[in-house]
Amino acid sequence: MSLKLSVLDQSPIRKGGTPAQAIAETLELAQLCDRLGFHRYWLAEHHSSQALAGSTPEVLIARVAGLTQHMKIGSGGVMLPHYSSFKVAENFRMLETLFPGRIDVGIGRAPGSDQRTMRILADGKPNWSDVSNYPYQVRDLMAWLHDALPDKHAGQGVTAQPVGASSPDVWLLGSSDDSAALAAHFGLPFCFAHFINPDGGDGVTRAYREHFKPSSLHPAPQPMMAMGVMCAETDEEADVLSKSRELWAMRLRTQGEPGPFPSVEEALEAEKDPQVKTFMRAMRRRGVTGSPATVRAGIEDHAARYQVDEIMLVTIAFDFEKRKRSYELIAAEFGLGR
């Protein structure tokens, strides 16, 4: 089976740019990736971020799906603990009605924000930081989407409209074994976020497959992984272009909110400090960087390690034209197309 390639778009904001520009670039990039032959296009959820503009994937999905023809469009993901499972089911049933067979519901339990923003999102509700209810939320979301509420459930008789002939596919997303275990328990597809946590994901995915309980929707496990990628004409050019995201990722881990993505020039200046350079290099373990041949070898190596037939790519570059070019080169190298 040939390897399917997909895209996760976090709608990055570059220094000197605006959130509106980031969203416009998301729309342009989605149309390009649709023409190039990528399989899925997922939109991320982050709140009150100076670097990532995508706060409402369910809204962006509607626009992106309307501008594309072939790719499955979804959330990567909706941070379910913030919301009512019923309302999420309504949102995605509406999307599925508008774009039958093309909608994915990727869900996660991370806050997608800092703790203060998380409290604001909770709007005064108690236990806003308690994720112990998450498995029940996943159960209820599936039940609302498929009209299969458990007996004696408080929602019996309530319908998530619009009911249609099909339902969106639900994916559990995670960077640890918790969501993988939950996906195996419910018999759902699972995507490991290697671009967030480069350690142990192959073992987590293996455990997911081993403990998977077949469901009526998914008789077999369906694992995927998401990784960072920067592809350019040469290894040397890709190395330089990747430094912008690496400096930002380093600042995120060491300073909290790092602001918009810095330019390559700022990153080159920053890495003159040996400690900064070492830390930036460590960030590269979250993906692959290089020429088309180098990137292909890296992607195929990760696919073999994770034993997956689909990989989701996250590419961030300060120069939007270079970001688009990265996907063009990868599509050509893998022979994607419609």
N, C-alpha and C positions, 0 to 999 in steps of 0.2 A: 504494500500500500504506500502510495506516495505521501510525503510529508506535507501537511496543510500548514500554511502560515497565516497568521491573523495579526491584528493591530490593537494595542491598548493606547488610547490617547488621553493624556492628562491635561491637555490644553495649557501648555507651559507659557508663562509670561516672562519675556526677556527684559532685562534692565533697559530702560528707555522706551519700552513698549507699553501697551495698555492691555487690560483684560479683554476689551472689545476686539483688539487685534488678535489676541490669542484664540478667541472663539471663531473669528473669521478664518483663521488659519486651520482650525479644526475642520470647518466645513469644506475648505479647499482640499485639505489633505484627504478627507474621507472620499471625496469624488475621485481624486487621483488613485487611491488604493482600490477603489471599486473597479476602475478601468484596468489597473495592473493585475487584478486577479487574486487579491487577498480574500480569505474565507470569511472572517468576522471583523467587525470594527466595534470595539467597546469603549464607552465613555466613563471616565472616573468621577468620583465624588470627593471633593475636598471643600472645607468651609473656612472662610475668613483667612484665606491664604494669599500672600503677596506674590506667590510663584505659580500657582495652579488655579486656573479660572473656572474649571468645571465644577460647579456647586450643585447642579440639578441634572443628573444624567437622563432622567425620564423626560425632561423637556428637550434636551439636545438630541435624544434618540429620535424623537418625532421629526425634527428638522433634518437630521442626517439621513434617516431612512427615506424621507421624501426626496432627497437630492441624489440618492444612489439607487441602483437597480438589482444588484446581485448579492452583495454581502449580507450576512446576518448582522443585525445591529443590536447592541445590548449595553448593559451597565456593567462596569468593572470597578466597583460595583455600587449598589445601593447599600448604605450602612444601616441595616435593618433595625438595630436597637434604638435608633432615633425615632422610629415611625410605627404606626399601626400596620400590622400585617394586612388587614382588610384594605386599607387605603393603597398600599403598594400593589395588592392584587387588582384593585380597580384601575390604577394607573397602567399596569401592564396588560390587563385585558383590553383596555382601550387601544393601546399601541398594537396589540396583536390583531384587533379588529381592523385597524387602519392598514396594517402591513402583515397580512396573514402568512405565517410560516417563516417570518424573518426576524422575530424578536427573541432575544435572550434576556433573562433576569439573572444577572450575576449579583450575589448578595454576600456581604461580609459583616463582621461584628466590630471592626475597628472604628474609632471615633471619626477618623478623617479630619481631625481638628485638634486644637489644644483643649485643655480641660475647661477653661472659661467659656469657650465657644460651645462646648458640649453642654454646659449647664444652660446656656441661652437656648440652644436647640430643644432642650428638655422642657423649657417654658414653665419651670416651677414644679414639674411632676416629681414625686418622690422616687428614690432609688434610681436616679438618672445614670449612675455609673455601674449599676448592677447588670451584668450580662448573663446572669444565671437563667434568665427567662428566654434567652436566645433560642435554645432548641425548640421550645414551645412556639416561638414566633415562626421558625422555619416550618414546623408542622402545620401551623395555621395558614401560613402563606400557601403551602401546597394544597391544603384543603379548600381554601377560598378559590384558588385557580382551577380546581378540578371538581368543585361541588361535592366534596367528600369530607364534610365536617364530622368529627367523632360524635358518637351518641352522647347526649346530655351536654354537648358543648353550648356555651351561652349564646353562640351565634346561630344556632339552628333556626332556619327560616329566613335568614338574612342572605341576600345574594350579592356578590360582587359583579356589578354590571360594567360593560355589556357582555353578556354571555354570547359565545360564538362557537363556531365549528372546531376551532383549534385553540390551544393554549400555548403560551410562551414556554421555552425551555428554561428550567431553573438550574443554575450553577452555584455551587458553594465555592467561595474564594478564601484563601488563607495563606499565611506564611509560617504556620506551625502545624502540629499534628491535631489540634482541637477541631478545626473545621473539616479536616480530612476524615477524622473519626465520625463526625456528624454526617458528612456526605455518604460514607460507607453505610452508616446505620439506616439512613433514609433511602438508600439506593439512588443517589443523585450524582451527576457529573461533578468533578472537582478540579480546580485550577490552583496550582501552587505558585506563589509570588516569589520566584527566584530573584527578581530584581530588587526585592526588599530584603530577603534573607537568603544568602547564597549557600548556607550551610544546612546539610541534612535533608534537603527537599526530595532527593531521590529515594531516601529511606521512608520519608513520610508518604510519598506516592506509592511505594511498594506496599506499605502497610494498608493504605487505602484499598488497593486491589485485593489484598489477601483477606480483608475483613468485609468486603463489599457484600451487602445483602441485596440480591436481585429484587427489583420492583416492577410493577406493571408497566411503568414508563421506560425503565432502563434495565433490561435483563443482564447486562454486563457493565463492568466499571468503565468510565469514560474519563480518563485523566488527561490533563493538559498542564503546561507550565508557561509562565510569562517571564521573559528575560529582557535585559537591556541590550540594545544593539546600536552601534555606530558604524556605518559602512561608508567608505569613500573610495575614490579611484585607486588609492595606494594605502598601504599600512601606515605610512608616515602621515598622510593627511588625516586619516581617521584618528590617529593618536592625538593630533593637535585639536581636532574638533571635539573630541570627547572630554577634554579638560574642563570645559564650561560646566557640564553636568556633574563632573567629579568634584569640582570645587564646591558647587552648590550642595551636593550630597554630604560632603565633609562638614560644611557649615551647619547643615540640618542636624547632624549627629552631635556636634560639639557646641552649638550656639542656640538651638531651638529654631525659631522662625528666621530663615536666612535671607528673606526678601527675594526679589526676582532673580532669574538666572543671569549670572555674570557673563561678560564677553570673554572670548578666547584670550584676548590681550590681558584682561584682568587675571585670568586663571594662570597664564604664563608668568605673570609678575609674581603672583602669590606663591607659586611652587618653587620660587627661588629659595624659599625657606625649606631646608631639608625635611623637617618634620611634616610640614604641609604636603610636600611632594610624596612622602611615604604614605600619608593618610589618603591622599587622592588616589594613589596607585591601588590601595586596598579596596577602594570603591569599584574598581574595574572587575572584581571577582563576580559582580552581579550580572555580567553579560559578556558579550564578545565585541571586539573592536578591530577593524582592519579593512583590507581590500575585499572585494566580493568573494574571492577564493578562500581567504582567511575566515571571513564571516560564515561562509557556508560550512566549512570544516567545523567551526565552533558550534553552530546551530545543530548540525548532525550529531556531533559528540554529545551535546546535552539531550537531544532526542533519544539517543541510545541509552544514556545514563538513566534518564527518567522513564524510559520505555513508553514514550508517548508518540502519537502520530499527528499531533498538532501542537504548534508552539506559537504563543502570542508575543509580539515584539513591541518593545517600548523604546522609541528613539526620540531623544531631545537634543537639539542643537541650537545655539544662539542664532545662527543664520537659518531662516526658514527654508531658503532654497536648498541649503545643504541637507536639511532634514528630509525634504521631499526627495532629493537625489539619493539619499540612503535607501529609501524604500524602492526607488526605481532600479537601483543596482541589484538589490536583493531579489526583486521580482525577475529581473533578467537572468541572474545567476541560477535561480531555481526553475526557470522556464515557466513561470506563472503566466496566466492569460485566460481570456474568455473564449 
